[in-house]
Amino acid sequence: MKTMIVTGGSGAIGSMTAYWAVRQGWQVVLAYHTNETAAKNLQEDLTAMGGRVHLFQGDLCIEQTRKELIDFALEECGSIDLLVNNFGAAHYQEFQEESADSIEQVLQTNLLSHMALTRLLLPHLLQKKSGAIINISSVWGQTGGACEVSYSAAKAGLIGFTKALAKELAPSGITVNCVSPGIVESKMLKDLDREELKKMVPTGKLCSGLDIAKAILFLAEQEQITGQVLSPNGGLYI
């Protein structure tokens, strides 16, 4: 049974990735930060489906916590085949109003911690000479978003990280790809007008967590696709 780590596991994308992975026969290490109720409810539901789901709680912006996640996954599962770098946080603010600290925090949460977690996993994947890494970017990392400059920069950085690391790891049998969602139905939209958002999307629909999960699992099974950006966005960016 293959094993994946999914960070941001209690959110819309992470939870549906875990669900779809269990449907496909994967074992899941679900890493979450604060939403313990959602994580435990998801674990209970997926276990009832016959899935094997291991919960890990912690702040992955902290190096020691990242090390503990890798150690926990290897202890519980024996091997890791896929890392889905999904956790993050939206940030809306005019750039001229940003502080140096807020910019640093956005980059740490949405880019630098993913790079650091990936680096910790690499010795295991390199020893196996197989595995996959999938980074969750955003359409704003491709197009830029007004009043989301730091967030857009971080997500664009994930795309550059994906492409460069894919070239470096390809000879070792490890793929690195990126999923770049459009506007996803999630709690991040709680203060926004969904009907206005739908008008921005050619299909007239927002993405669901399941839409993104299916893209992730598709890339996870590919051996000849690496360094690519798959963007389920309803035609928002083509």
C-alpha positions as CSV (number, residue, x, y, z in Angstrom):
1,M,0.0,0.0,0.0
2,K,1.4,3.4,-1.0
3,T,1.6,6.2,1.6
4,M,1.2,9.9,1.2
5,I,1.7,12.8,3.5
6,V,-1.0,15.5,3.0
7,T,-0.3,18.8,4.8
8,G,-3.2,21.2,5.5
9,G,-5.2,18.1,5.9
10,S,-8.3,19.5,7.6
11,G,-9.0,22.0,4.9
12,A,-11.1,21.8,1.7
13,I,-8.3,20.5,-0.6
14,G,-6.4,18.4,2.0
15,S,-9.5,16.6,3.3
16,M,-10.7,15.8,-0.2
17,T,-7.2,14.7,-1.2
18,A,-7.2,12.3,1.7
19,Y,-10.7,11.0,0.8
20,W,-9.8,10.5,-2.9
21,A,-6.5,8.8,-2.0
22,V,-8.3,6.3,0.3
23,R,-10.7,5.6,-2.5
24,Q,-7.7,4.8,-4.7
25,G,-6.1,2.5,-2.1
26,W,-3.5,4.9,-0.5
27,Q,-2.6,5.1,3.2
28,V,-2.6,8.7,4.4
29,V,-0.7,10.7,6.9
30,L,-2.9,13.7,7.5
31,A,-1.0,16.7,8.9
32,Y,-3.1,19.6,10.4
33,H,-2.4,22.6,12.5
34,T,-5.4,23.7,14.7
35,N,-8.6,22.1,13.4
36,E,-8.6,19.0,15.5
37,T,-12.3,18.3,15.3
38,A,-12.3,18.4,11.5
39,A,-9.2,16.2,11.3
40,K,-10.6,13.6,13.8
41,N,-14.0,13.5,12.1
42,L,-12.3,12.9,8.7
43,Q,-10.1,10.2,10.1
44,E,-13.3,8.5,11.5
45,D,-15.1,8.7,8.2
46,L,-12.2,7.4,6.2
47,T,-11.5,4.6,8.6
48,A,-15.2,3.6,8.3
49,M,-14.5,3.4,4.5
50,G,-11.7,0.9,5.2
51,G,-8.9,3.5,4.9
52,R,-5.8,3.8,7.0
53,V,-5.4,7.4,8.2
54,H,-2.8,8.6,10.7
55,L,-3.2,12.1,12.2
56,F,-0.3,14.5,13.0
57,Q,-0.9,17.8,14.6
58,G,1.6,20.6,14.6
59,D,2.8,24.0,13.1
60,L,4.9,23.1,10.0
61,C,6.4,26.6,10.0
62,I,8.6,25.2,12.8
63,E,11.6,23.1,11.7
64,Q,11.4,20.7,14.7
65,T,7.8,20.0,13.9
66,R,8.7,19.3,10.3
67,K,11.3,16.8,11.4
68,E,8.7,15.2,13.7
69,L,6.2,14.8,10.9
70,I,8.7,12.9,8.7
71,D,9.8,10.7,11.6
72,F,6.1,10.0,12.5
73,A,5.2,9.1,9.0
74,L,8.2,6.7,8.7
75,E,7.5,5.1,12.1
76,E,3.8,4.6,11.4
77,C,4.0,3.6,7.7
78,G,7.5,2.4,7.1
79,S,7.8,4.3,3.8
80,I,6.6,7.5,2.1
81,D,5.7,7.6,-1.6
82,L,4.2,11.0,-2.0
83,L,4.3,14.4,-0.2
84,V,1.5,16.9,-1.0
85,N,2.6,20.3,0.1
86,N,-0.8,21.9,0.6
87,F,-0.9,23.9,3.8
88,G,-1.0,27.6,3.6
89,A,-3.0,30.8,4.4
90,A,-4.5,33.5,2.2
91,H,-3.4,37.1,2.9
92,Y,-5.2,40.2,1.6
93,Q,-3.6,43.6,2.0
94,E,-2.4,46.4,-0.2
95,F,1.4,45.9,-0.6
96,Q,2.2,49.5,0.5
97,E,0.5,48.7,3.8
98,E,2.5,45.5,4.4
99,S,5.1,45.3,7.1
100,A,8.4,43.4,6.7
101,D,7.2,40.9,9.3
102,S,3.9,40.2,7.5
103,I,5.7,39.7,4.2
104,E,8.1,37.3,5.8
105,Q,5.3,35.4,7.5
106,V,3.4,34.9,4.2
107,L,6.5,33.6,2.5
108,Q,7.3,31.3,5.4
109,T,3.8,29.9,5.4
110,N,3.2,29.5,1.7
111,L,6.7,28.8,0.3
112,L,9.7,28.4,2.6
113,S,8.2,25.8,4.9
114,H,7.2,23.7,2.0
115,M,10.7,23.8,0.6
116,A,12.1,22.9,4.1
117,L,9.7,20.0,4.6
118,T,10.6,18.6,1.1
119,R,14.3,18.8,1.8
120,L,13.8,16.7,5.0
121,L,12.0,14.0,3.0
122,L,14.5,13.8,0.2
123,P,17.0,11.4,1.8
124,H,14.2,8.8,2.1
125,L,13.0,9.3,-1.5
126,L,16.6,9.3,-2.9
127,Q,17.4,6.1,-1.1
128,K,14.3,4.5,-2.6
129,K,14.9,6.1,-6.0
130,S,11.2,6.6,-6.4
131,G,8.4,8.9,-5.1
132,A,6.6,12.0,-5.9
133,I,6.2,15.6,-4.6
134,I,3.2,17.7,-5.5
135,N,3.1,21.4,-4.5
136,I,-0.2,23.2,-4.3
137,S,0.2,26.7,-5.8
138,S,-2.6,29.0,-6.9
139,V,-3.8,30.7,-10.1
140,W,-2.5,33.9,-8.5
141,G,0.9,32.4,-8.6
142,Q,0.5,32.4,-12.4
143,T,-1.3,35.6,-13.0
144,G,-0.7,37.7,-9.8
145,G,-3.5,39.0,-7.6
146,A,-4.1,42.6,-6.6
147,C,-3.9,43.1,-2.8
148,E,-2.3,39.6,-2.7
149,V,1.2,40.5,-3.7
150,S,3.1,38.6,-1.0
151,Y,0.7,35.6,-1.4
152,S,1.1,35.7,-5.2
153,A,4.9,35.9,-4.9
154,A,5.0,32.9,-2.6
155,K,2.8,30.8,-4.9
156,A,4.8,31.8,-7.9
157,G,7.9,30.7,-5.9
158,L,6.3,27.3,-5.5
159,I,6.1,27.0,-9.3
160,G,9.7,27.9,-9.7
161,F,10.7,25.5,-6.9
162,T,8.7,22.7,-8.7
163,K,10.4,23.1,-12.0
164,A,13.9,23.4,-10.7
165,L,13.6,20.5,-8.3
166,A,12.0,18.3,-11.0
167,K,15.1,18.7,-13.1
168,E,17.4,17.9,-10.2
169,L,15.5,14.8,-9.0
170,A,14.4,13.3,-12.4
171,P,17.6,11.1,-12.7
172,S,16.7,9.6,-9.3
173,G,13.2,8.5,-10.4
174,I,11.4,11.2,-8.4
175,T,8.7,13.4,-10.0
176,V,7.9,16.9,-8.8
177,N,4.8,18.6,-10.1
178,C,2.5,21.4,-9.2
179,V,-1.3,21.8,-9.0
180,S,-2.4,25.4,-9.3
181,P,-6.1,25.7,-8.4
182,G,-8.4,28.5,-9.5
183,I,-11.0,29.8,-7.0
184,V,-11.8,27.0,-4.6
185,E,-14.9,26.7,-2.5
186,S,-13.4,26.9,1.0
187,K,-13.4,28.9,4.2
188,M,-10.9,31.3,2.6
189,L,-13.9,32.7,0.7
190,K,-16.0,33.5,3.8
191,D,-15.8,37.3,3.4
192,L,-16.2,37.3,-0.4
193,D,-19.2,37.3,-2.7
194,R,-19.4,33.8,-4.3
195,E,-21.8,34.9,-7.1
196,E,-19.4,37.7,-8.2
197,L,-16.5,35.2,-8.1
198,K,-18.4,32.8,-10.3
199,K,-18.8,35.6,-12.9
200,M,-15.0,35.7,-13.2
201,V,-14.8,32.0,-14.2
202,P,-15.7,31.0,-17.8
203,T,-17.4,27.7,-16.7
204,G,-19.4,29.7,-14.2
205,K,-18.4,27.4,-11.4
206,L,-15.9,27.5,-8.5
207,C,-13.5,24.6,-8.1
208,S,-14.3,22.0,-5.4
209,G,-11.8,20.3,-3.2
210,L,-12.5,17.1,-5.1
211,D,-11.5,18.7,-8.4
212,I,-8.1,19.5,-7.0
213,A,-7.8,16.1,-5.3
214,K,-8.4,14.3,-8.6
215,A,-5.6,16.4,-10.2
216,I,-3.2,15.6,-7.4
217,L,-3.9,11.8,-7.6
218,F,-3.6,11.9,-11.4
219,L,-0.1,13.4,-11.1
220,A,0.9,11.1,-8.3
221,E,0.6,8.1,-10.6
222,Q,2.6,9.5,-13.5
223,E,6.2,8.5,-14.1
224,Q,6.8,10.6,-17.2
225,I,5.2,13.8,-16.1
226,T,7.5,16.0,-14.1
227,G,8.1,19.8,-13.7
228,Q,4.6,20.5,-14.8
229,V,1.8,22.8,-13.6
230,L,-1.7,21.5,-13.8
231,S,-4.3,24.2,-13.2
232,P,-7.9,23.2,-12.6
233,N,-9.4,26.7,-12.8
234,G,-12.5,26.6,-14.9
235,G,-10.8,28.7,-17.7
236,L,-10.0,31.5,-15.3
237,Y,-6.4,31.4,-16.6
238,I,-5.5,29.7,-19.9
